[in-house]
Amino acid sequence: VQLQASGGGLVQTGGSLRLSCAASEINVSSTSMTWYRQAPGKERELVARITRSGSTYNADFVKGRFTLSRDIAKNTVFLQMNMLEPEDKAVYYCNGQNCWGQGTQVTVSS
C-alpha cells in the first residue's frame, strides 16, 4: 500500500490549502481514510476521517473549517482546509489500512 500526500505549503492566517492523499493498492472507497497531524513537540492527533460509507468525522478543533472528501475515480482523498490558523502548523499525514503516507508540511504565518 502506498499513500502519497501532497498539497502542503506556507499560507497566511485565514488562508486555505487543499491536501491530497493518492492511494495505490487500496481502494479509498473500501476502507476508512484518516488525516492526522503532528506539530513540533506534540503527539500525532486525528484531524478528520471518512468511512467506507462516506460518512465524515472531524476533530473538535476543526470547528467547521476543514472538509474531507474523496474522488473514487482518482482513488484520492482530499482535505480542504480553510480559515487556517497558526495553531494548524504541523506535518499532515494520511492513513489507510494502518499504512501511513510520507506527510506534507503545513505552515501558517501570523
Secondary structure as a PSIPRED ss2 file (coil, helix, strand):
# PSIPRED VFORMAT (PSIPRED V4.0)

   1 V C   1.000  0.000  0.000
   2 Q E   0.000  0.000  1.000
   3 L E   0.000  0.000  1.000
   4 Q E   0.000  0.000  1.000
   5 A E   0.000  0.000  1.000
   6 S E   0.000  0.000  1.000
   7 G C   1.000  0.000  0.000
   8 G C   1.000  0.000  0.000
   9 G E   0.000  0.000  1.000
  10 L E   0.000  0.000  1.000
  11 V E   0.000  0.000  1.000
  12 Q E   0.000  0.000  1.000
  13 T C   1.000  0.000  0.000
  14 G C   1.000  0.000  0.000
  15 G C   1.000  0.000  0.000
  16 S C   1.000  0.000  0.000
  17 L E   0.000  0.000  1.000
  18 R E   0.000  0.000  1.000
  19 L E   0.000  0.000  1.000
  20 S E   0.000  0.000  1.000
  21 C E   0.000  0.000  1.000
  22 A E   0.000  0.000  1.000
  23 A E   0.000  0.000  1.000
  24 S E   0.000  0.000  1.000
  25 E C   1.000  0.000  0.000
  26 I C   1.000  0.000  0.000
  27 N C   1.000  0.000  0.000
  28 V C   1.000  0.000  0.000
  29 S C   1.000  0.000  0.000
  30 S C   1.000  0.000  0.000
  31 T C   1.000  0.000  0.000
  32 S C   1.000  0.000  0.000
  33 M E   0.000  0.000  1.000
  34 T E   0.000  0.000  1.000
  35 W E   0.000  0.000  1.000
  36 Y E   0.000  0.000  1.000
  37 R E   0.000  0.000  1.000
  38 Q E   0.000  0.000  1.000
  39 A C   1.000  0.000  0.000
  40 P C   1.000  0.000  0.000
  41 G C   1.000  0.000  0.000
  42 K C   1.000  0.000  0.000
  43 E C   1.000  0.000  0.000
  44 R C   1.000  0.000  0.000
  45 E E   0.000  0.000  1.000
  46 L E   0.000  0.000  1.000
  47 V E   0.000  0.000  1.000
  48 A E   0.000  0.000  1.000
  49 R E   0.000  0.000  1.000
  50 I E   0.000  0.000  1.000
  51 T C   1.000  0.000  0.000
  52 R C   1.000  0.000  0.000
  53 S C   1.000  0.000  0.000
  54 G C   1.000  0.000  0.000
  55 S C   1.000  0.000  0.000
  56 T E   0.000  0.000  1.000
  57 Y E   0.000  0.000  1.000
  58 N E   0.000  0.000  1.000
  59 A C   1.000  0.000  0.000
  60 D H   0.000  1.000  0.000
  61 F H   0.000  1.000  0.000
  62 V H   0.000  1.000  0.000
  63 K C   1.000  0.000  0.000
  64 G C   1.000  0.000  0.000
  65 R C   1.000  0.000  0.000
  66 F E   0.000  0.000  1.000
  67 T E   0.000  0.000  1.000
  68 L E   0.000  0.000  1.000
  69 S E   0.000  0.000  1.000
  70 R E   0.000  0.000  1.000
  71 D E   0.000  0.000  1.000
  72 I C   1.000  0.000  0.000
  73 A C   1.000  0.000  0.000
  74 K C   1.000  0.000  0.000
  75 N C   1.000  0.000  0.000
  76 T E   0.000  0.000  1.000
  77 V E   0.000  0.000  1.000
  78 F E   0.000  0.000  1.000
  79 L E   0.000  0.000  1.000
  80 Q E   0.000  0.000  1.000
  81 M E   0.000  0.000  1.000
  82 N C   1.000  0.000  0.000
  83 M C   1.000  0.000  0.000
  84 L C   1.000  0.000  0.000
  85 E C   1.000  0.000  0.000
  86 P H   0.000  1.000  0.000
  87 E H   0.000  1.000  0.000
  88 D H   0.000  1.000  0.000
  89 K C   1.000  0.000  0.000
  90 A E   0.000  0.000  1.000
  91 V E   0.000  0.000  1.000
  92 Y E   0.000  0.000  1.000
  93 Y E   0.000  0.000  1.000
  94 C E   0.000  0.000  1.000
  95 N E   0.000  0.000  1.000
  96 G E   0.000  0.000  1.000
  97 Q C   1.000  0.000  0.000
  98 N C   1.000  0.000  0.000
  99 C E   0.000  0.000  1.000
 100 W E   0.000  0.000  1.000
 101 G C   1.000  0.000  0.000
 102 Q C   1.000  0.000  0.000
 103 G C   1.000  0.000  0.000
 104 T E   0.000  0.000  1.000
 105 Q E   0.000  0.000  1.000
 106 V E   0.000  0.000  1.000
 107 T E   0.000  0.000  1.000
 108 V E   0.000  0.000  1.000
 109 S E   0.000  0.000  1.000
 110 S C   1.000  0.000  0.000
